[in-house]
Amino acid sequence: MATFRSFDQRLTAVGGAEVPADAITGVTVTATHRRRGLLTRMMTRDLTAAKDRGDVVATLIAAEYPIYGRYGFGPATWATEWTIDVPRTGLDPRRSGQDEAGGGRIDLVDGEDVRKLGPDLHARVRAAQPGAVSRDELWWRLNTGVVRYEASWTEPFYAVYRSPEGEVEALAAYTVDDNWHDKQPHNTVSVKWLIGSAPAAERALWRYLCSIDWVTKVKSGWRAPDDLLPFFLPDPRAARITWQADWLWVRILDVVRALEARTYEGEGSLVLEVTDRAGLAGGRWRLEASPQGGSCTPTTQSAELTLDVGELAALWLGDESAVRLAALGRVREERAGAGRLADALLRTSRRPWCPDMF
C-alpha cells in the first residue's frame, strides 16, 4: 500500500557545523490507496519522532515538486548538470591529463582504494560545503560494488588527484560508453560523482576527463549551480547546461538550534514569525546574527518578517532570497526593509550544494 524509510544523517550548515538530520527516502503510495491520508500519517509520525529524538532538520530529495511543501519542507539547494563538448573546449589535445595536473598527479585506482581514501577526503569536503550530507560506510560499499541492490553492476573507473605533496585532494568515479559512427569515435564520459577539497584539484580532474582518447562529450552529473566547472575550460561555452532543478529539500524541526548552528554574512538582529501547520517548529524568534554565529531566542517583540517554516528552510542554507520570496507572496514583510536585512544576514557568497542522492 505504501512505503516510507528514514535514517540518521548529518547535514553541514553554513560555517561548517553539522546538525543531526532525519533523512527521508523511499516514499511511495500505490495508486489503489491514494487520497486516504497514508502519506500524511507516515510523515507526521516520522517527523514527530525525529523532533523527539533531537534532530534539527529533516531532509529529502523530492521526486515531485508539489508534494512536500505541505509538510513544511522547502527547496534549500539546487543542482545543475553540464555537458561538455570536448572538441570545443580549446584544450590542447596533444597534452595529457597528467600535463594538466599542475604539479600534482592523477592515478587510476580501484574500489578498494576508494574505500580507503574517500571517507577522509569527503569529510574535508563536507566540512567546507553547506548542504553536504554524511556518507556512511554503506555508501562507500554500495558505490564501489561491494554491496549490490541490483543484479547488474558496471564497475566505473576511479581517478584520484594527489597534490605535489602527495595529499589526496580529489576523487572521481565515471563510466565511458563505446559509440562510433561514420568510422569516428564519439564516446561520452558520464561522471557518477566528483569531489575535491581544492579548486585546482577539481580543475585537474575535469581536464583529465576531457583528455581521454576517443571522448567527445563529458556529462558532469549533478553539480552546484555555481560550480566553477565551465571556467576551468579555455572556452566556458563548451559546457552547456543540460538540466537544472531543485535538489535537497529541508524541513526545520528546531528553529533555535538550526539558526544557532550556522554563521552569518553580516551582523544584525531580526524578529521572525514562523508559522508551522504541523505545530513542530512555529513561534516568534529574535535572531542576533554575526559572522561568528548567532543566538535565537523566543520573543514577544513585533515580528519583522513572517514566513512559513518551509520558506525558512529555503533561506536557512543561504541560497534563497527573502526579497524574492516576498515578491512571490511567500514571505511577508512586517517592517519595510526586513527582506533586505534577512538577505544581508542569511545569504552566502557561494551557493549551498548537496553532492548526494539518497
Secondary structure, DSSP 8 states (H G I E B T S, - for coil): -EEEEEEEEEEE-TTS-EEEEEEEEEEEE-GGGTTSSHHHHHHHHHHHHHHHTT-SEEEEE-SSTTSGGGGT-EE--EEEEEEEEGGGS---TTS-TTGGGTTSEEEEE-HHHHHHHHHHHHHHHHHT-TT-B---HHHHHHTTTSS-SSS-----EEEEEE-TTS-EEEEEEEEE---EETTEE-EEEEEEEEEESSHHHHHHHHHHHTTSTTEEEEE--SB-TT-SGGGGSSSGGGEEEEEEEE-EEEEES-HHHHHHHS--SS-EEEEEEEE-TTSSS-EEEEEEEETTEEEEEE--S--SEEEEHHHHHHHHTS-S-HHHHHHTTSEEESSTTHHHHHHHHH--SS--------
